[in-house]
């Protein structure tokens, strides 16, 4: 697919935004916009946060927290896999040397 940027329009909380996006990333952009719209509507409907900017900041903080949590889990999983692999290799070396 072409990587040339195209103008896409997404709607978030009933406001339309114009976004430059590579053609092959259009589906991801639409999915991200829907996810953001859903999350912002959830925060708005909770009634605890008022104002578009504040709602956006709360959602951004939640998304950032989720991203950091996933990155930490991946890092722990990779470290665990490395330790498991090293352990298996050490066992194989021990067996080969016997």
Secondary structure in CASP SS format (residue, H / E / C, confidence):
PFRMAT SS
TARGET T0000
AUTHOR 0000-0000-0000
METHOD secondary structure of the structure
MODEL  1
X C 1.00
X C 1.00
X C 1.00
X C 1.00
X E 1.00
X E 1.00
X E 1.00
X E 1.00
X E 1.00
X E 1.00
X E 1.00
X E 1.00
X C 1.00
X C 1.00
X E 1.00
X E 1.00
X E 1.00
X E 1.00
X E 1.00
X E 1.00
X E 1.00
X E 1.00
X H 1.00
X H 1.00
X H 1.00
X H 1.00
X H 1.00
X H 1.00
X H 1.00
X H 1.00
X H 1.00
X H 1.00
X H 1.00
X H 1.00
X H 1.00
X H 1.00
X H 1.00
X H 1.00
X H 1.00
X H 1.00
X H 1.00
X H 1.00
X H 1.00
X H 1.00
X H 1.00
X H 1.00
X C 1.00
X C 1.00
X C 1.00
X C 1.00
X C 1.00
X H 1.00
X H 1.00
X H 1.00
X H 1.00
X H 1.00
X H 1.00
X H 1.00
X H 1.00
X H 1.00
X H 1.00
X H 1.00
X H 1.00
X H 1.00
X H 1.00
X H 1.00
X H 1.00
X H 1.00
X H 1.00
X H 1.00
X H 1.00
X H 1.00
X H 1.00
X H 1.00
X H 1.00
X H 1.00
X H 1.00
X H 1.00
X H 1.00
X H 1.00
X H 1.00
X H 1.00
X H 1.00
X H 1.00
X H 1.00
X H 1.00
X H 1.00
X H 1.00
X H 1.00
X H 1.00
X H 1.00
X H 1.00
X H 1.00
X H 1.00
X H 1.00
X H 1.00
X H 1.00
X C 1.00
END
